[in-house]
Amino acid sequence: MSDNGQVLMPSDVSQRVGFFDRFAGWASLIASRAYFFAFCMLLIVLWAPSIVLIRKVDTWQLIINTATTIITFLLVALLQNSQTRSDQAVQHKLNALADGLADLMDYLTDDGDKADLRTDLVELRQAVGLEQRESTTDNGSTGSRSSAS
């Protein structure tokens, strides 16, 4: 839903995706790959023998604890952004489906208008690939219509 309480349809979603949203999507893509896991394992393998250079166990442990805490904190924020955008895109798609089905049911009872079905067809086609265009920062409602057509 938008700030004013109206249901957002796929055509109402802004086509602009902000820098942070693009960065979060890229980070999510990288973090979900096997080579990122391999890179993390390589860091641990390189860190483990560094005890010979550092000599102090407390400092040695503090280095890995600090590094992993910072990386985990940042990745959680980035992955949460990607998950939020995905959830919003699914909700907009469901809105389009529900609106289209409501208009189809209305049309089939001979009380409906064929123009509503054409509008719904456009909305449903715009819903395809919406997760790529979804932004957490700029989904202002421009001419939204309610789902109770």
C-alpha positions in Angstrom: 0.0 0.0 0.0 1.1 3.5 -0.6 1.3 6.2 2.1 -2.2 7.4 1.3 -3.7 3.9 1.7 -4.3 3.1 -2.0 -3.1 -0.2 -3.4 -0.1 0.1 -5.6 -0.3 -1.6 -9.0 2.7 -2.6 -11.1 2.2 0.5 -13.3 2.4 2.7 -10.2 5.8 1.4 -9.2 8.6 3.9 -10.0 11.0 2.8 -12.8 13.9 4.4 -11.0 16.0 2.1 -8.9 18.3 4.0 -6.5 22.0 3.4 -6.1 21.7 1.6 -2.8 19.0 -0.7 -4.2 21.3 -1.6 -7.2 24.2 -2.1 -4.9 22.2 -4.3 -2.5 21.0 -6.4 -5.5 24.6 -6.8 -6.7 25.8 -7.7 -3.2 23.0 -10.2 -2.8 23.9 -11.8 -6.2 27.6 -12.0 -5.2 27.0 -13.3 -1.6 24.7 -16.1 -2.9 27.4 -17.7 -5.1 29.7 -20.6 -4.4 32.8 -18.5 -5.1 31.9 -16.0 -2.4 31.8 -18.9 0.1 35.1 -20.2 -1.3 36.6 -16.7 -0.8 35.4 -16.6 2.8 37.0 -20.0 3.4 40.2 -18.7 1.8 40.3 -15.8 4.2 40.0 -18.1 7.2 42.7 -20.4 5.8 45.0 -17.3 5.4 44.0 -16.0 8.9 44.7 -19.2 10.8 48.5 -19.3 10.3 48.8 -15.6 10.9 49.2 -16.5 14.6 52.9 -17.0 13.8 53.2 -13.3 12.8 51.0 -11.7 15.4 52.1 -13.9 18.4 49.4 -12.6 20.7 46.4 -14.9 20.8 44.1 -12.1 22.0 45.0 -9.8 19.1 44.8 -12.7 16.6 41.3 -13.6 17.8 40.2 -9.9 17.9 41.1 -9.5 14.2 38.9 -12.3 13.0 36.1 -11.5 15.4 36.0 -7.8 14.4 36.2 -8.6 10.7 33.5 -11.2 10.7 31.2 -9.0 12.8 31.5 -6.1 10.5 31.0 -8.2 7.3 28.0 -10.0 8.9 26.4 -6.7 9.9 26.8 -5.1 6.5 25.6 -8.2 4.6 22.5 -8.5 6.8 21.5 -4.9 5.9 22.1 -5.4 2.2 20.4 -8.8 2.0 17.4 -7.4 4.0 17.1 -4.6 1.4 17.0 -7.2 -1.4 14.4 -9.3 0.5 12.2 -6.2 1.1 12.3 -5.3 -2.6 11.4 -8.9 -3.6 8.5 -8.9 -1.1 7.2 -5.6 -2.4 7.4 -6.9 -6.0 5.4 -10.0 -5.1 2.8 -7.9 -3.4 2.4 -5.7 -6.4 2.0 -8.8 -8.6 -0.6 -10.2 -6.3 -2.5 -6.9 -6.4 -2.5 -7.0 -10.2 -3.8 -10.6 -10.2 -6.5 -9.9 -7.7 -7.7 -6.8 -9.5 -7.7 -8.7 -12.8 -9.6 -11.6 -11.4 -12.1 -9.3 -9.8 -12.8 -7.5 -13.1 -12.9 -10.9 -14.9 -15.5 -12.2 -12.5 -17.5 -8.9 -12.8 -17.3 -9.2 -16.6 -18.4 -12.8 -16.7 -21.5 -11.9 -14.7 -22.4 -9.6 -17.6 -22.2 -6.5 -15.5 -18.6 -5.7 -16.3 -16.8 -3.6 -18.9 -14.3 -5.0 -21.4 -12.1 -1.8 -20.9 -11.4 -2.9 -17.3 -10.1 -6.2 -18.6 -7.8 -4.5 -21.1 -6.4 -2.3 -18.3 -5.9 -5.4 -16.2 -4.0 -7.1 -19.0 -1.6 -4.1 -19.2 -1.1 -4.3 -15.4 -0.4 -8.0 -15.5 2.1 -7.6 -18.3 3.8 -4.8 -16.4 4.1 -7.2 -13.4 6.4 -9.5 -15.3 10.0 -8.7 -14.2 8.8 -6.2 -11.5 11.4 -7.4 -9.0 14.1 -5.9 -11.2 12.5 -2.5 -11.2 11.4 -2.5 -7.5 12.9 0.2 -5.3 12.6 0.6 -1.5 13.1 4.4 -1.8 10.9 5.6 -4.6 7.5 3.9 -4.9 5.3 6.9 -4.9 1.7 6.5 -6.0 0.9 8.3 -9.3 -2.7 7.7 -10.2 -3.2 4.6 -8.2 -6.5 2.8 -8.4 -8.0 0.8 -5.6 -8.4 -3.0 -6.0 -12.1 -2.7 -5.5 -12.9 -1.9 -9.1 
